[in-house]
Amino acid sequence: MLIIPAIDLKDGQCVRLKQGLMEDSTIFSDDPSEMASKWVDKGARRLHLVDLNGAFEGKPVNADCVHRITKAFPYLPVQIGGGIRDLKTANAYIDAGISYLIIGTMAVTNPNFVADLCREFPGKIIVGLDANNGFVATDGWAKQTDINVVELSKKYEQYGVSSIIYTDIARDGMMQGVNVEATANLAKETNIPIIASGGITNLDDISLLLKKTHHGIIGAITGRAIYEGMLNFEDAQRMSDIYDS
């Protein structure tokens, strides 16, 4: 299982939100590229970037920060989400060296967009499903829907989606532990590999997820826990590597 550091971008800074609230953010660095370098030096094999402003505005806002990171680490897989809502934006990110595009809101409101991207960029499209009590939220978590996350995920199997990032909104940034049960259930219900996100706090959470990897959990995104020192990134990846071996 891959441990993936999150770098959330807001107004050109590296921040973390609590439950997706833009007004409740903690700044961890004024230089996202420097933060990326920190995680690469510690052995990160992939980075998770989110343009938080872009998620709310529906278009890239922190693209310059993203480009600086991909330029600095051209051989490191980087995934980006937030504001990717047209082919032009997708092309620009791929041209800039992004490895995976994360489609969230558009994956819910316009599934055909995901299908088009999968045809255009095979193996490079990730669907981000953010849920609260099992129901999908969109637009940077600002809008709650009545769409069941498991039922929606099954629709993407035919499109060739690379993976699904499942985020439990109620736990994201709250340091309350990952929702292992819901994550494992989604992995069991779909043939698409799942990346866990939201609430990962310590090595116990990593251990619990590792016990469910046989269902199809291939990665875990962590943010606040590694920034505040609750989770040692190197220890987490080492534990995962040992378990996988």
C-alpha positions in Angstrom: 0.0 0.0 0.0 1.4 3.4 -1.0 1.4 6.2 1.6 0.8 9.4 -0.3 1.5 12.8 1.3 -1.1 15.5 0.6 -0.2 19.0 -0.4 -3.4 21.1 -0.3 -3.0 24.4 -2.1 -4.8 27.6 -1.1 -3.8 31.1 -2.2 -0.3 29.7 -3.1 0.3 28.2 0.3 0.3 24.6 1.6 -2.6 24.3 4.0 -5.0 21.7 5.6 -8.7 22.2 6.1 -11.0 20.8 8.6 -14.0 19.0 7.0 -13.4 20.9 3.8 -14.1 24.3 5.3 -12.1 27.0 3.5 -12.4 29.4 6.4 -11.0 26.7 8.8 -7.5 26.3 7.4 -4.1 25.8 8.9 -1.1 27.1 7.0 1.9 24.6 7.0 4.1 26.3 4.5 4.3 29.4 2.2 6.4 27.3 -0.2 4.5 24.2 -1.5 7.6 23.2 -3.6 9.7 23.1 -0.5 7.1 21.0 1.2 7.1 18.6 -1.8 10.8 18.3 -1.5 10.5 17.4 2.2 8.3 14.4 1.4 10.4 13.3 -1.6 13.5 13.4 0.7 11.6 11.1 3.1 10.9 8.6 0.4 7.5 9.6 -1.0 6.7 7.7 -4.2 3.7 9.8 -5.2 2.3 13.2 -4.2 -1.3 14.2 -3.9 -2.0 17.8 -4.8 -5.4 19.6 -4.4 -6.1 23.1 -5.7 -8.6 24.1 -3.0 -9.4 27.4 -4.7 -9.9 25.6 -7.9 -12.3 23.2 -6.4 -14.6 26.0 -5.4 -14.1 28.2 -8.5 -14.3 25.4 -11.0 -11.0 26.3 -12.7 -7.3 26.1 -11.8 -6.1 28.8 -9.4 -2.8 27.4 -8.0 -1.5 26.0 -11.3 1.8 27.8 -10.9 2.5 26.0 -7.7 1.6 22.7 -9.3 3.9 23.4 -12.3 6.8 24.2 -10.0 6.5 20.9 -8.2 6.3 18.8 -11.4 9.2 20.7 -12.9 11.3 20.0 -9.7 10.4 16.3 -9.6 9.9 15.2 -13.2 10.1 11.5 -12.5 7.8 11.5 -9.5 4.1 10.5 -10.0 1.9 13.4 -9.0 -1.9 13.4 -8.9 -3.9 16.7 -8.9 -7.5 17.5 -8.2 -9.5 20.6 -7.9 -11.1 22.6 -10.8 -10.5 20.1 -13.6 -13.8 20.6 -15.5 -12.8 20.7 -19.2 -10.5 19.0 -21.6 -8.3 22.1 -22.0 -7.5 22.1 -18.3 -6.8 18.4 -18.4 -4.4 18.7 -21.3 -2.6 21.6 -19.7 -1.9 19.5 -16.6 -0.8 16.4 -18.5 1.5 18.6 -20.6 3.0 20.0 -17.3 4.0 16.6 -16.2 1.0 15.5 -14.0 0.6 11.7 -13.9 -3.0 11.4 -12.7 -6.0 13.7 -12.9 -8.5 13.5 -10.1 -12.1 14.3 -11.2 -14.5 15.0 -8.4 -17.5 17.2 -9.0 -17.6 16.5 -12.8 -17.5 12.8 -12.1 -20.8 13.2 -10.3 -22.5 15.8 -12.5 -21.2 14.7 -15.9 -20.0 11.1 -15.9 -19.5 11.3 -19.7 -16.7 13.7 -19.0 -14.9 11.0 -17.1 -15.4 8.6 -20.0 -14.0 11.1 -22.5 -10.9 11.7 -20.3 -10.3 8.0 -19.9 -10.3 7.6 -23.7 -8.0 10.7 -24.1 -5.6 9.8 -21.2 -5.8 6.0 -20.6 -4.7 5.0 -17.1 -4.3 8.6 -15.9 -7.8 9.3 -14.6 -8.8 9.0 -10.9 -12.3 9.6 -9.6 -12.5 11.4 -6.3 -15.6 10.5 -4.3 -16.1 12.5 -1.2 -18.9 11.2 1.0 -20.7 12.1 4.2 -22.6 9.2 5.8 -22.3 7.2 2.5 -23.6 10.0 0.3 -21.6 12.0 -2.2 -20.7 15.7 -1.7 -19.5 18.0 -4.6 -18.1 21.5 -5.2 -15.3 21.3 -2.6 -17.8 19.5 -0.3 -20.0 22.6 -0.3 -23.0 20.6 -1.8 -24.4 17.4 -0.3 -26.2 15.0 -2.7 -28.5 12.0 -2.2 -26.2 9.9 -4.4 -25.0 6.7 -2.8 -21.2 6.4 -3.1 -21.1 2.7 -3.7 -23.7 2.8 -6.4 -22.0 5.6 -8.2 -18.6 4.0 -8.0 -19.9 0.9 -9.9 -20.8 3.1 -12.8 -17.1 3.9 -13.4 -15.9 0.3 -13.9 -16.7 0.4 -17.6 -14.8 3.6 -18.2 -11.3 2.5 -17.4 -10.8 4.6 -14.3 -7.4 4.1 -12.8 -8.6 4.3 -9.2 -11.0 5.9 -6.8 -10.0 8.2 -3.9 -12.6 7.7 -1.2 -12.7 10.5 1.4 -14.9 10.5 4.5 -15.7 14.2 4.9 -16.7 13.8 8.5 -13.2 12.6 9.4 -11.0 14.6 7.1 -8.6 16.9 9.0 -10.3 15.9 12.3 -7.6 13.4 13.5 -10.4 10.9 14.5 -9.1 7.9 12.6 -9.8 6.6 9.1 -13.2 5.1 8.3 -11.8 1.6 7.6 -15.2 -0.1 7.4 -16.6 2.2 4.8 -13.4 2.2 2.8 -13.1 -1.5 2.8 -16.8 -1.9 1.9 -16.3 0.4 -1.2 -13.3 -1.7 -2.2 -15.2 -4.9 -1.9 -18.2 -3.5 -3.9 -16.2 -2.3 -6.9 -13.5 -3.7 -9.2 -11.7 -0.3 -9.2 -8.7 0.0 -6.8 -9.4 2.3 -3.9 -7.1 5.0 -2.3 -8.2 5.8 1.3 -8.4 9.4 2.4 -9.7 11.3 5.4 -9.0 10.9 9.1 -5.7 9.0 9.0 -4.1 9.8 12.3 -1.4 7.3 13.3 0.2 3.9 12.6 -2.8 2.1 14.0 -4.9 3.5 11.1 -2.3 2.3 8.7 -2.3 -1.1 10.3 -6.1 -1.3 10.1 -6.0 -0.4 6.4 -3.3 -2.9 5.6 -5.5 -5.7 6.9 -8.0 -4.7 4.3 -5.7 -4.3 1.3 -6.8 -7.7 -0.1 -10.1 -6.1 -0.9 -8.4 -3.7 -3.3 -7.1 -0.8 -1.2 -3.9 0.3 -2.9 -3.0 3.6 -1.2 -3.6 6.0 1.7 -3.5 9.7 1.5 -2.4 11.5 4.7 -2.2 15.2 5.4 -2.6 16.8 8.8 -1.3 13.8 10.7 2.1 13.9 9.0 2.3 17.7 9.2 1.5 17.8 12.9 3.8 14.8 13.8 1.1 12.4 14.8 2.1 10.0 12.0 5.7 9.5 10.9 5.6 9.1 7.1 8.7 7.0 6.9 7.5 4.6 9.5 4.1 4.3 7.8 5.6 3.5 4.4 8.1 1.1 6.0 5.2 -0.7 7.8 3.3 -0.9 4.5 6.3 -2.3 2.6 6.9 -5.0 5.2 3.2 -6.0 5.2 3.1 -6.2 1.4 6.3 -8.3 1.3 
